[in-house]
């Protein structure tokens, strides 16, 4: 299965970049949808070849007289885990390649961007859900689906934006630094919102003190890791550089990213990528970064495409055609997608313009906050699995995620002007 994903991701990326003249990740996403368990990967070919991607689980037969094993289309966890390694490696690399001093200098406008990128999408998503009748204000319980759609709309994919900025060598630009900082703050706020909505669904209410505790816990970890890591960065660098065994320094550096990622998720309820990015940022001004960055980049060229391909594999667009009210669902999906685009670009771009950024930079920053990607998929899956949202709303969230994820890289590359030499070209030039 991993071999199929690796080859498919590289072929999809090559077609996108060489022939369609769009970022490779769009090809990786597209081919993921094509080979996923809800498309070709779920088809049984002949008697000897079952579905490529499936999980075995219990089912009840028609006569209800016995249980057996049913093959359900799904991405096996071990393959999903490999994709998550790619995401962690991508954000660890993005943190290493970000200028820490510049990042901290622009944290104020980034916070403004993040707040605008959360408030506007949340409000618009909730209102549209209420307007289409998928939720009501009759009680807090009846309003939960609207609140959850709003929470899904706040998501920003740090991974996708980081990949695009890296490919066009703009990770360290002013816009790139602001986008990455804002995306991290955005995701922290979004995760807090999701936790609040889930708590309301489970307990019927949530206290102000518990919300405050969630915010302190989330931001405390992120800022604490970044600041403490920065203070200890040179010492950490010296310790890891002390090892002389072939590959030891590289392995220890990547391990730091993995540890930060796991602590972020397991103990603080944050996305793994926030921990990985923060650790990379803390080490960005050290000798360790200079010694390991090229090897980490090469490792990412193997695992990162797997991550984007697996995002595509999670998409089940066939659910649209199985809806009881296809027309209303299509209109709802269209409205949510339009609102997702407008609310993110305007919600992130206009506030940063108000604090002194020009309209061109504000436009780029707004576009950089647009893709929902894996973050929205994860949030939507939490809502579906917990019963907060039904299949209709889940399908709409998938459509919105796919469209924003596909169009954002195209517009973001164009927004930075004439196509700069990408990293592969630069590497070839330096070799000569």
C-alpha positions as CSV (number, residue, x, y, z in Angstrom):
1,X,0.0,0.0,0.0
2,X,2.8,2.4,0.9
3,X,4.5,1.6,-2.5
4,X,1.3,2.5,-4.3
5,X,0.9,5.8,-2.4
6,X,4.5,6.8,-2.9
7,X,4.4,6.2,-6.7
8,X,1.0,7.7,-7.1
9,X,2.0,10.8,-5.1
10,X,5.1,11.4,-7.2
11,X,3.3,10.8,-10.5
12,X,0.5,13.1,-9.5
13,X,2.9,15.8,-8.4
14,X,4.9,15.5,-11.6
15,X,1.8,15.9,-13.8
16,X,0.6,18.9,-11.8
17,X,3.9,20.7,-11.9
18,X,5.1,19.8,-15.4
19,X,2.0,19.8,-17.4
20,X,-0.7,21.7,-15.5
21,X,1.8,24.3,-14.2
22,X,0.3,24.2,-10.6
23,X,1.9,23.3,-7.3
24,X,2.8,19.6,-7.0
25,X,0.7,19.2,-3.9
26,X,-2.5,19.7,-5.9
27,X,-1.5,16.6,-8.0
28,X,-0.8,14.7,-4.8
29,X,-4.2,15.6,-3.4
30,X,-5.9,14.8,-6.6
31,X,-4.3,11.4,-7.1
32,X,-5.1,10.7,-3.4
33,X,-8.8,11.1,-4.1
34,X,-8.5,8.9,-7.2
35,X,-6.7,5.9,-5.5
36,X,-8.5,6.3,-2.1
37,X,-10.7,3.7,-0.5
38,X,-13.8,5.6,-1.7
39,X,-12.6,5.4,-5.4
40,X,-10.2,2.9,-7.1
41,X,-8.7,1.8,-3.8
42,X,-12.0,0.4,-2.6
43,X,-12.8,-1.7,-5.8
44,X,-12.3,-5.4,-5.8
45,X,-10.5,-6.5,-9.0
46,X,-11.1,-10.1,-9.9
47,X,-11.2,-12.8,-7.3
48,X,-7.6,-12.7,-6.3
49,X,-7.3,-9.0,-5.8
50,X,-9.4,-7.4,-3.1
51,X,-9.7,-3.7,-2.4
52,X,-6.3,-2.0,-2.0
53,X,-7.4,-0.1,1.1
54,X,-9.8,-1.6,3.5
55,X,-10.3,-2.4,7.2
56,X,-12.0,-5.6,8.5
57,X,-14.7,-5.1,11.1
58,X,-17.8,-6.9,12.5
59,X,-21.1,-6.9,10.6
60,X,-24.5,-8.5,11.1
61,X,-25.9,-10.6,8.2
62,X,-29.3,-10.1,6.7
63,X,-30.8,-12.9,8.7
64,X,-29.2,-11.5,11.8
65,X,-28.3,-15.0,12.8
66,X,-24.5,-14.6,12.9
67,X,-21.7,-12.1,12.8
68,X,-18.9,-12.1,10.4
69,X,-16.2,-9.9,8.9
70,X,-17.0,-7.1,6.5
71,X,-14.5,-5.2,4.3
72,X,-15.1,-1.5,4.8
73,X,-13.3,1.1,2.7
74,X,-10.9,2.9,5.0
75,X,-7.3,4.1,5.3
76,X,-5.4,1.6,7.5
77,X,-4.1,3.3,10.6
78,X,-0.5,2.4,9.9
79,X,-0.6,4.1,6.5
80,X,-2.3,7.2,8.1
81,X,0.5,7.2,10.6
82,X,3.2,7.3,7.9
83,X,1.4,10.4,6.5
84,X,1.4,12.0,9.9
85,X,5.2,11.5,10.1
86,X,5.4,13.5,6.8
87,X,3.3,16.3,8.3
88,X,5.5,16.5,11.4
89,X,8.6,16.5,9.3
90,X,7.2,19.2,7.0
91,X,6.4,21.6,9.9
92,X,9.7,20.8,11.7
93,X,11.5,21.8,8.5
94,X,9.3,24.9,8.2
95,X,10.2,25.9,11.7
96,X,13.9,25.4,11.1
97,X,13.7,27.6,7.9
98,X,11.8,30.4,9.7
99,X,13.8,33.4,11.1
100,X,13.0,33.2,14.8
101,X,13.7,36.9,15.5
102,X,11.5,38.0,12.5
103,X,8.8,35.5,13.7
104,X,8.7,37.1,17.1
105,X,8.8,40.6,15.7
106,X,5.7,40.0,13.6
107,X,3.8,38.1,16.2
108,X,1.5,41.1,16.8
109,X,0.2,41.4,13.2
110,X,0.1,37.6,13.1
111,X,-2.2,37.6,16.1
112,X,-4.5,40.2,14.4
113,X,-4.6,38.0,11.3
114,X,-5.4,34.9,13.4
115,X,-8.2,36.6,15.3
116,X,-9.8,37.9,12.1
117,X,-9.3,34.4,10.5
118,X,-11.2,32.8,13.4
119,X,-14.0,35.3,14.2
120,X,-15.3,36.0,10.6
121,X,-15.3,32.3,9.4
122,X,-16.9,31.1,12.7
123,X,-19.7,33.6,12.6
124,X,-20.4,33.2,8.9
125,X,-20.3,29.4,9.0
126,X,-22.7,29.3,12.0
127,X,-25.1,31.7,10.4
128,X,-25.3,29.9,7.1
129,X,-25.9,26.6,8.8
130,X,-28.8,28.1,10.8
131,X,-30.2,29.8,7.6
132,X,-30.3,26.4,5.7
133,X,-32.1,24.8,8.6
134,X,-29.4,22.4,9.7
135,X,-29.5,23.9,13.2
136,X,-31.8,26.2,15.2
137,X,-31.6,28.6,18.1
138,X,-34.4,26.7,20.0
139,X,-31.9,25.5,22.5
140,X,-28.1,25.3,23.0
141,X,-28.2,21.6,21.9
142,X,-30.1,22.5,18.7
143,X,-27.5,25.1,17.9
144,X,-24.5,22.8,18.3
145,X,-24.2,21.8,14.6
146,X,-24.0,25.5,13.6
147,X,-21.3,26.1,16.2
148,X,-19.4,23.1,15.0
149,X,-19.5,24.2,11.3
150,X,-18.2,27.5,12.5
151,X,-15.3,25.7,14.2
152,X,-14.5,23.7,11.1
153,X,-14.5,27.0,9.1
154,X,-11.8,28.5,11.4
155,X,-9.2,25.9,10.4
156,X,-6.1,26.8,8.5
157,X,-3.7,24.2,7.1
158,X,-0.2,25.1,8.2
159,X,1.2,22.2,6.3
160,X,-0.2,23.2,2.9
161,X,0.8,26.8,3.2
162,X,4.2,25.9,4.5
163,X,4.7,23.6,1.5
164,X,3.7,26.2,-1.1
165,X,5.9,28.9,0.6
166,X,8.8,26.5,0.7
167,X,8.5,25.5,-2.9
168,X,8.7,29.2,-4.0
169,X,11.4,30.0,-1.5
170,X,9.1,32.5,0.5
171,X,9.1,30.8,3.9
172,X,11.3,33.5,5.3
173,X,9.6,36.4,3.6
174,X,7.6,38.9,5.7
175,X,4.4,37.5,4.4
176,X,5.6,33.9,5.0
177,X,6.5,34.6,8.6
178,X,3.2,36.3,9.3
179,X,1.2,33.5,7.6
180,X,2.9,30.7,9.5
181,X,2.7,32.5,12.9
182,X,-1.0,33.4,12.2
183,X,-1.8,29.8,11.1
184,X,-0.3,28.4,14.3
185,X,-2.3,30.9,16.5
186,X,-5.4,30.2,14.3
187,X,-5.1,26.5,14.9
188,X,-4.6,26.9,18.6
189,X,-7.8,29.1,18.8
190,X,-9.6,26.6,16.5
191,X,-8.8,23.6,18.7
192,X,-10.0,25.5,21.8
193,X,-13.3,26.3,20.0
194,X,-13.7,22.6,19.1
195,X,-13.0,21.5,22.7
196,X,-15.6,24.0,23.9
197,X,-18.3,22.8,21.5
198,X,-17.6,19.2,22.3
199,X,-17.9,19.9,26.0
200,X,-21.2,21.7,25.5
201,X,-22.5,18.7,23.5
202,X,-21.4,16.3,26.2
203,X,-22.3,18.2,29.3
204,X,-25.0,20.7,28.1
205,X,-22.9,23.7,29.1
206,X,-19.3,25.0,29.7
207,X,-18.0,27.3,32.3
208,X,-15.9,30.4,31.7
209,X,-13.1,29.1,33.9
210,X,-12.8,25.9,31.9
211,X,-12.6,27.8,28.7
212,X,-9.9,30.1,30.2
213,X,-8.0,27.0,31.4
214,X,-8.1,25.6,27.9
215,X,-6.7,28.8,26.4
216,X,-4.0,29.1,29.0
217,X,-3.0,25.5,28.6
218,X,-2.8,25.7,24.8
219,X,-1.0,29.0,24.4
220,X,1.1,28.3,27.5
221,X,2.6,25.2,25.8
222,X,3.1,26.9,22.4
223,X,4.8,30.0,23.8
224,X,6.6,28.1,26.5
225,X,8.1,25.6,24.1
226,X,9.1,28.4,21.7
227,X,10.7,30.6,24.3
228,X,12.3,28.0,26.5
229,X,13.5,26.1,23.5
230,X,15.1,29.3,22.1
231,X,16.9,29.8,25.4
232,X,18.3,26.2,25.4
233,X,18.7,26.0,21.6
234,X,22.5,26.4,21.5
235,X,23.0,24.0,24.4
236,X,20.8,21.4,22.7
237,X,22.7,22.0,19.4
238,X,26.1,21.4,21.1
239,X,24.9,18.2,22.8
240,X,23.5,16.7,19.5
241,X,26.6,17.8,17.6
242,X,28.8,16.0,20.1
243,X,27.8,12.7,18.5
244,X,30.1,11.5,15.8
245,X,28.3,8.3,14.7
246,X,27.1,8.5,11.1
247,X,23.6,10.0,11.1
248,X,23.3,10.4,14.9
249,X,23.0,14.2,14.9
250,X,20.2,14.0,12.2
251,X,18.3,11.3,14.1
252,X,18.5,13.2,17.4
253,X,17.4,16.5,15.7
254,X,14.3,14.8,14.1
255,X,13.6,13.1,17.4
256,X,13.3,16.5,19.1
257,X,10.6,17.4,16.6
258,X,8.8,14.1,17.2
259,X,8.9,14.5,21.0
260,X,7.6,18.1,20.8
261,X,4.8,16.9,18.4
262,X,3.7,14.1,20.7
263,X,3.7,16.2,23.8
264,X,1.6,18.8,22.1
265,X,-1.1,16.3,21.2
266,X,-1.1,13.9,24.1
267,X,-0.7,16.3,27.0
268,X,-2.0,19.6,25.7
269,X,-4.6,18.6,23.2
270,X,-3.0,20.5,20.3
271,X,-2.2,19.3,16.8
272,X,1.2,17.5,16.5
273,X,2.3,20.0,13.8
274,X,2.2,22.9,16.3
275,X,4.7,21.1,18.5
276,X,6.9,20.2,15.6
277,X,6.9,23.8,14.2
278,X,7.6,25.3,17.6
279,X,10.6,23.0,18.1
280,X,12.0,23.7,14.6
281,X,11.5,27.5,15.3
282,X,13.4,27.2,18.6
283,X,16.4,25.6,16.8
284,X,16.3,27.8,13.7
285,X,19.3,30.0,14.6
286,X,21.6,27.1,15.7
287,X,24.5,25.3,14.0
288,X,22.3,22.2,14.2
289,X,19.9,23.7,11.7
290,X,22.7,24.3,9.2
291,X,24.1,20.8,9.7
292,X,20.8,18.9,9.3
293,X,18.4,21.0,7.1
294,X,19.3,19.5,3.8
295,X,19.0,15.9,5.0
296,X,15.6,16.8,6.6
297,X,14.5,18.3,3.4
298,X,15.5,15.2,1.4
299,X,13.6,13.0,4.0
300,X,10.6,15.2,3.5
301,X,10.7,14.7,-0.2
302,X,9.8,11.0,0.6
303,X,7.2,11.4,3.4
304,X,5.6,14.8,2.7
305,X,3.9,13.8,-0.6
306,X,2.5,10.7,1.3
307,X,0.9,13.1,3.7
308,X,-0.9,15.2,1.0
309,X,-1.9,12.0,-0.9
310,X,-3.5,10.6,2.3
311,X,-5.4,13.9,2.8
312,X,-6.9,13.3,-0.6
313,X,-7.6,9.6,0.2
314,X,-9.9,10.7,3.1
315,X,-12.3,12.5,0.8
316,X,-15.5,10.7,-0.1
317,X,-17.3,12.8,-2.6
318,X,-19.8,10.0,-3.5
319,X,-21.6,10.9,-0.3
320,X,-23.1,13.9,-2.0
321,X,-25.1,11.8,-4.5
322,X,-26.5,9.6,-1.7
323,X,-28.1,12.6,0.1
324,X,-31.9,12.6,0.5
325,X,-32.0,16.3,-0.6
326,X,-29.3,16.7,-3.2
327,X,-30.4,20.2,-4.3
328,X,-30.4,21.8,-0.8
329,X,-27.2,20.0,0.1
330,X,-25.5,21.3,-3.1
331,X,-26.6,24.9,-2.3
332,X,-25.4,24.6,1.3
333,X,-22.0,23.3,0.1
334,X,-21.8,26.2,-2.4
335,X,-22.7,28.8,0.2
336,X,-20.3,27.3,2.8
337,X,-17.4,27.2,0.3
338,X,-18.0,30.7,-0.8
339,X,-18.2,31.9,2.8
340,X,-15.0,29.9,3.6
341,X,-13.1,31.7,0.9
342,X,-14.4,35.3,1.5
343,X,-14.3,35.1,5.3
344,X,-10.7,33.8,5.5
345,X,-9.2,36.1,2.8
346,X,-11.1,39.2,4.1
347,X,-11.1,38.2,7.7
348,X,-7.3,37.7,7.7
349,X,-6.3,40.3,5.0
350,X,-8.3,43.4,6.1
351,X,-7.2,43.4,9.8
352,X,-3.5,43.1,8.8
353,X,-4.0,46.0,6.4
354,X,-5.4,48.1,9.3
355,X,-2.1,47.6,11.2
356,X,0.0,49.0,8.5
357,X,0.5,46.3,5.8
358,X,0.1,47.2,2.1
359,X,-2.8,45.7,0.1
360,X,-0.5,43.4,-1.9
361,X,1.0,41.9,1.3
362,X,-2.4,41.7,2.9
363,X,-3.8,39.9,-0.2
364,X,-1.0,37.3,0.0
365,X,-1.5,36.8,3.7
366,X,-5.2,36.4,3.3
367,X,-4.6,33.7,0.6
368,X,-2.1,32.0,2.8
369,X,-4.7,31.5,5.5
370,X,-7.3,30.1,3.0
371,X,-6.5,26.3,2.7
372,X,-8.3,24.2,5.3
373,X,-6.6,20.9,4.4
374,X,-5.9,18.2,7.0
375,X,-6.9,20.4,10.0
376,X,-10.5,20.8,8.8
377,X,-10.7,17.1,7.9
378,X,-9.6,16.2,11.5
379,X,-12.1,18.6,13.1
380,X,-14.9,17.4,10.8
381,X,-14.1,13.8,11.7
382,X,-14.3,14.6,15.4
383,X,-17.8,16.0,14.9
384,X,-18.9,13.1,12.8
385,X,-17.5,10.4,15.2
386,X,-19.0,12.1,18.2
387,X,-22.4,12.5,16.6
388,X,-22.4,16.3,16.7
389,X,-22.8,16.6,12.9
390,X,-24.5,14.2,10.5
391,X,-23.3,12.9,7.2
392,X,-24.8,15.8,5.3
393,X,-22.8,18.5,7.1
394,X,-19.7,16.2,7.1
395,X,-20.0,16.0,3.3
396,X,-20.3,19.7,3.0
397,X,-17.2,20.2,5.2
398,X,-15.3,17.8,2.9
399,X,-16.3,19.7,-0.3
400,X,-15.3,23.1,1.3
401,X,-12.0,21.6,2.4
402,X,-11.2,20.1,-1.0
403,X,-12.0,23.3,-2.9
404,X,-10.1,25.7,-0.6
405,X,-7.2,23.3,-0.4
406,X,-6.9,23.1,-4.2
407,X,-7.4,26.8,-5.2
408,X,-5.3,28.4,-2.4
409,X,-1.9,27.2,-3.7
410,X,-2.7,28.3,-7.2
411,X,-3.7,31.8,-6.2
412,X,-0.9,32.1,-3.6
413,X,1.8,31.3,-6.1
414,X,0.3,33.9,-8.6
415,X,0.1,36.5,-5.8
416,X,3.8,36.4,-5.3
417,X,4.3,37.5,-8.9
418,X,6.5,35.9,-11.6
419,X,7.4,32.3,-10.8
420,X,10.7,32.2,-8.9
421,X,13.2,29.4,-9.2
422,X,12.1,26.6,-7.0
423,X,14.3,24.8,-4.6
424,X,15.1,22.0,-7.0
425,X,16.4,24.6,-9.6
426,X,18.4,26.4,-6.9
427,X,19.9,23.2,-5.7
428,X,20.9,22.3,-9.3
429,X,22.5,25.7,-9.8
430,X,24.5,25.5,-6.6
431,X,25.7,22.1,-7.6
432,X,27.1,23.4,-10.8
